Amino acid sequence: MPATASRAVLRQSQFLVRRTAVRHASSTSEAASKASESASSAASKASEGLSKVTSSAGPAIAGAAQNAGSALRKIGGRTGKVIAFVDSMIPPTLYYSKVGIELSKLIFRGQNMSPPNLATFQSYFQPLINGFRNPATLKNANFVSPSQIVARVRNANKKEIALAGVTAAEVIGFFTVGEMIGRMNIVGYRGHAEHH
């Protein structure tokens, strides 16, 4: 019996060891799943809080801007007139800027145009940037001098002279039409009679 008793005790101890190991393993996995659930719960609560803050911040900022605008509109005198003028110019400016953007999009798409890349801008403005950084380089730069302009005009052929004349006529014509539209009159300026 002592051998069978020792086997029974051995089996009993092995059973207890296995049961304890299984219990600890299950409690570890349960703890890990609980930690995972609490982390996901905290993350969802944080995202809900962030969305609440974001949704309430928009109206709060708009309300603050509206309150500041109404406070500025109450200012009188010259400053009040300037503020009222600027305030009245904001809606048409926004409207016409949106119209201009859409029109430019249509033109760019219709003409298959694309804006220049960054390298083109850099190559074009690099001499100017270098001139601001080091003004001594401007003295040595290859700019067109007035004597070079005069020499170019003297050596111009008939085609270049005709092109310059047509361009000058177009500029003068557009200026004249603009003046007529601006004055709402074809001849002369409206003015007060001078007293001598």
C-alpha positions in Angstrom: 0.0 0.0 0.0 2.7 2.5 0.6 3.6 2.3 -3.1 0.0 2.8 -4.1 -0.4 5.5 -1.6 2.6 7.3 -2.8 1.3 7.0 -6.4 -2.0 8.4 -5.3 -0.3 11.3 -3.6 1.8 11.8 -6.7 -1.3 11.8 -8.9 -3.1 14.2 -6.5 -0.1 16.6 -6.5 0.2 16.4 -10.3 -3.6 17.1 -10.5 -3.3 20.1 -8.2 -0.3 21.5 -10.1 -2.2 21.1 -13.5 -5.3 22.7 -12.1 -3.3 25.6 -10.6 -1.5 26.1 -13.9 -4.7 26.0 -15.9 -6.3 28.5 -13.4 -3.4 30.9 -13.7 -3.3 30.6 -17.5 -7.0 31.3 -17.7 -6.7 34.2 -15.3 -3.8 35.6 -17.4 -5.8 35.4 -20.6 -8.9 36.8 -18.8 -6.7 39.7 -17.5 -5.3 40.3 -21.0 -8.8 40.4 -22.5 -10.0 42.7 -19.8 -7.1 45.0 -20.3 -7.7 45.0 -24.1 -11.4 45.7 -23.5 -10.6 48.6 -21.2 -8.1 50.0 -23.6 -10.6 49.9 -26.5 -13.2 51.4 -24.2 -10.8 54.2 -23.3 -9.9 54.8 -26.9 -13.6 55.0 -27.9 -14.4 57.4 -25.0 -11.4 59.5 -26.1 -12.6 59.6 -29.7 -16.1 60.5 -28.5 -14.7 63.3 -26.4 -12.6 64.6 -29.3 -15.6 64.6 -31.6 -17.7 66.4 -29.0 -15.0 69.0 -28.6 -14.6 69.4 -32.3 -18.3 69.7 -32.9 -18.6 72.3 -30.1 -15.5 74.2 -31.1 -16.8 75.1 -34.6 -19.9 77.0 -33.3 -17.9 78.4 -30.4 -15.3 79.9 -32.8 -18.0 81.2 -35.1 -19.8 82.7 -32.1 -16.7 84.4 -30.9 -16.0 85.8 -34.4 -19.6 87.0 -34.6 -19.4 88.6 -31.2 -16.1 90.3 -32.2 -17.7 91.5 -35.4 -20.7 92.9 -33.7 -18.5 94.7 -31.1 -16.4 96.2 -34.0 -19.6 97.4 -35.8 -20.6 99.4 -32.7 -17.4 101.5 -33.0 -18.2 105.0 -34.3 -16.4 107.7 -36.1 -13.9 107.3 -38.9 -12.7 103.9 -37.5 -16.3 102.7 -37.5 -16.8 103.8 -41.1 -13.6 101.9 -42.2 -14.7 98.8 -40.3 -18.2 99.0 -41.9 -16.7 99.4 -45.3 -14.4 96.4 -44.9 -17.3 94.4 -43.5 -19.4 95.3 -46.4 -16.7 94.3 -48.9 -16.1 90.8 -47.5 -19.1 89.0 -49.1 -18.5 90.4 -52.6 -14.8 89.7 -52.3 -15.4 86.1 -51.3 -18.0 85.7 -54.1 -15.8 87.1 -56.9 -12.8 85.2 -55.7 -14.7 82.0 -55.9 -15.9 83.0 -59.4 -12.4 83.8 -60.5 -11.1 80.5 -59.2 -13.7 78.5 -61.0 -13.2 80.6 -64.2 -9.4 80.0 -64.0 -10.0 76.3 -63.6 -12.2 76.3 -66.7 -9.5 78.2 -68.7 -6.7 76.0 -67.5 -8.7 72.8 -68.4 -9.8 74.2 -71.7 -6.3 75.3 -72.8 -4.6 72.2 -71.3 -2.5 74.5 -69.2 -0.6 73.6 -66.1 1.1 75.8 -63.5 4.9 75.8 -63.7 6.8 73.5 -61.5 8.9 74.5 -58.6 12.2 74.3 -60.5 10.9 76.9 -63.0 10.1 79.3 -60.2 13.4 78.7 -58.6 15.4 79.3 -61.8 13.4 82.4 -62.5 13.7 84.0 -59.0 17.1 82.7 -58.1 19.0 85.8 -59.4 16.6 88.1 -57.4 17.0 86.0 -54.2 20.7 86.0 -54.6 20.6 89.8 -55.1 18.8 90.2 -51.8 21.2 87.9 -50.0 24.3 89.5 -51.5 23.7 93.0 -53.0 27.2 93.0 -54.5 26.1 90.4 -57.0 23.5 92.8 -58.5 26.3 95.1 -59.7 27.9 92.2 -61.6 24.6 90.8 -62.9 23.8 90.8 -66.6 20.9 93.2 -66.6 19.8 95.1 -69.7 21.2 98.7 -69.6 19.5 101.6 -71.3 22.2 101.8 -74.0 21.5 98.1 -74.8 17.8 99.0 -75.2 18.6 101.9 -77.5 20.8 99.7 -79.6 18.1 97.1 -79.9 15.6 99.7 -81.1 18.1 101.0 -83.7 18.7 97.5 -85.0 15.0 96.5 -85.1 13.6 95.2 -88.3 10.2 96.2 -89.8 8.4 93.2 -88.4 9.4 94.1 -84.8 8.6 97.8 -85.3 5.1 96.9 -86.6 4.5 94.5 -83.7 5.5 97.2 -81.2 3.2 99.7 -82.9 0.2 97.4 -82.9 0.8 96.5 -79.2 1.1 100.3 -78.3 -2.2 101.0 -80.2 -3.9 98.1 -78.3 -2.7 99.4 -75.0 -3.8 103.0 -75.8 -7.2 101.8 -77.1 -7.9 99.7 -74.0 -6.9 102.5 -71.7 -9.2 105.0 -73.7 -12.2 102.6 -73.5 -11.6 102.1 -69.8 -11.5 105.8 -69.2 -14.8 106.2 -71.1 -16.4 103.5 -69.1 -15.1 104.9 -65.8 -16.2 108.5 -66.6 -19.5 107.4 -68.2 -18.8 110.0 -70.8 -17.0 109.9 -74.1 -15.4 113.3 -74.1 -13.6 115.0 -71.2 -13.9 114.8 -67.4 -16.9 116.0 -65.5 -15.7 118.7 -63.1 -16.7 121.8 -61.4 -16.5 125.1 -63.3 -13.4 127.0 -62.3 -13.8 130.4 -60.9 -11.2 133.0 -61.9 
